[in-house]
């Protein structure tokens, strides 16, 4: 009778047994590459404490697995280790774990996972498509949020805190996290890449820290619930490779940017920045206030459609006497076109 396990120098190379709940021998120190690949008949596994690494795609496609407990001593989960384990709802990760490989749990129905404090690297796509995951915790030791690491985690409904030390949020990192209500970004952050928060339709507010220099194309595209965008820095700008692509495209929200010179902004941010200034002008230094008022006066007609929708900007235009008498009808027409009776009455009250 042939042995169920092929083990060489402590590495479990293959398993050829009947499936069910498998108990891995005590002399194994590593689960080798593809050792249980697509073993849909595997319903459970006991991994001995001597194991330190789970190899590439070791349990990929094991659709019968419902729970995995990794023993203390495991330091690395390789790429695709548990990808497409379509019944895997619970996993216990050991405190010894340091690296979670790319796609390690991708498209598995994990409802929750406690990432240990010792983890320093969570590679791209590690939890992408985990559509039943409700909460994301990122340990302090992680220094980069990789591409698509949590993309498509559509059930996450708790705010996410990105730890200090992280400098980059990768492409599509939180793409399509449609229930994500908020995210706190660290002061260490320097760049937010392409599509990073695209389709995060429940985000209501975002504050971009002062050290962020680059925001990639469409990073916040279709974040339709955003009510305010705040830039704390003086040098934040769209990515040079996508300078004509608004990171906040299709987002109707004011931009509050007390330290960012208007002259450094792309043209597609300026109207919303004027709206933000109308809301929180008292936060702006005198030099910046003068710059905004000069812009608002010179671009008043461009701002009329926005002002007809948002009272704060309309009030600023009226109280600063930016709207000349000859433009009164233009502004009234905008209010009428947008069916905003309150705006129309406000314009009439100022007797333009």
Buried (B, 14 or more C-beta within 10 A) or exposed (E): EEEEBBBEEBBBBBBEEEBEEBEBEEEBBBBBBBBBBBBBEBBBBEBBEBBBBBBBBBBBBBBBBEEBEBBEBBBBBBBBBBBBBBBBBBBEBBEBBBBBBBBBBBBBBBEEBEBBEBBBBBBBBBBBBBBBBBBBBBBEBBBBBBBBBBBBBBBBBEEBBBBEBBBBBBBBBBBBBBBBBBBEBBEBBEBBBBBBBBBBBBBEBBBBBBBBEBBBBBBBBBBBBBEBBBBBBEBBBBBEEBEEBBBBBEBEBBBBBBBBEBEEBEEBBBBBBBBBBBBBBEBBEEEBBEBBBEBBBEBBEBBBBBBBBBBBBBBBBBEEEBBEEEBBEBBBEBBBEEEBEEBBEBBEEBEB
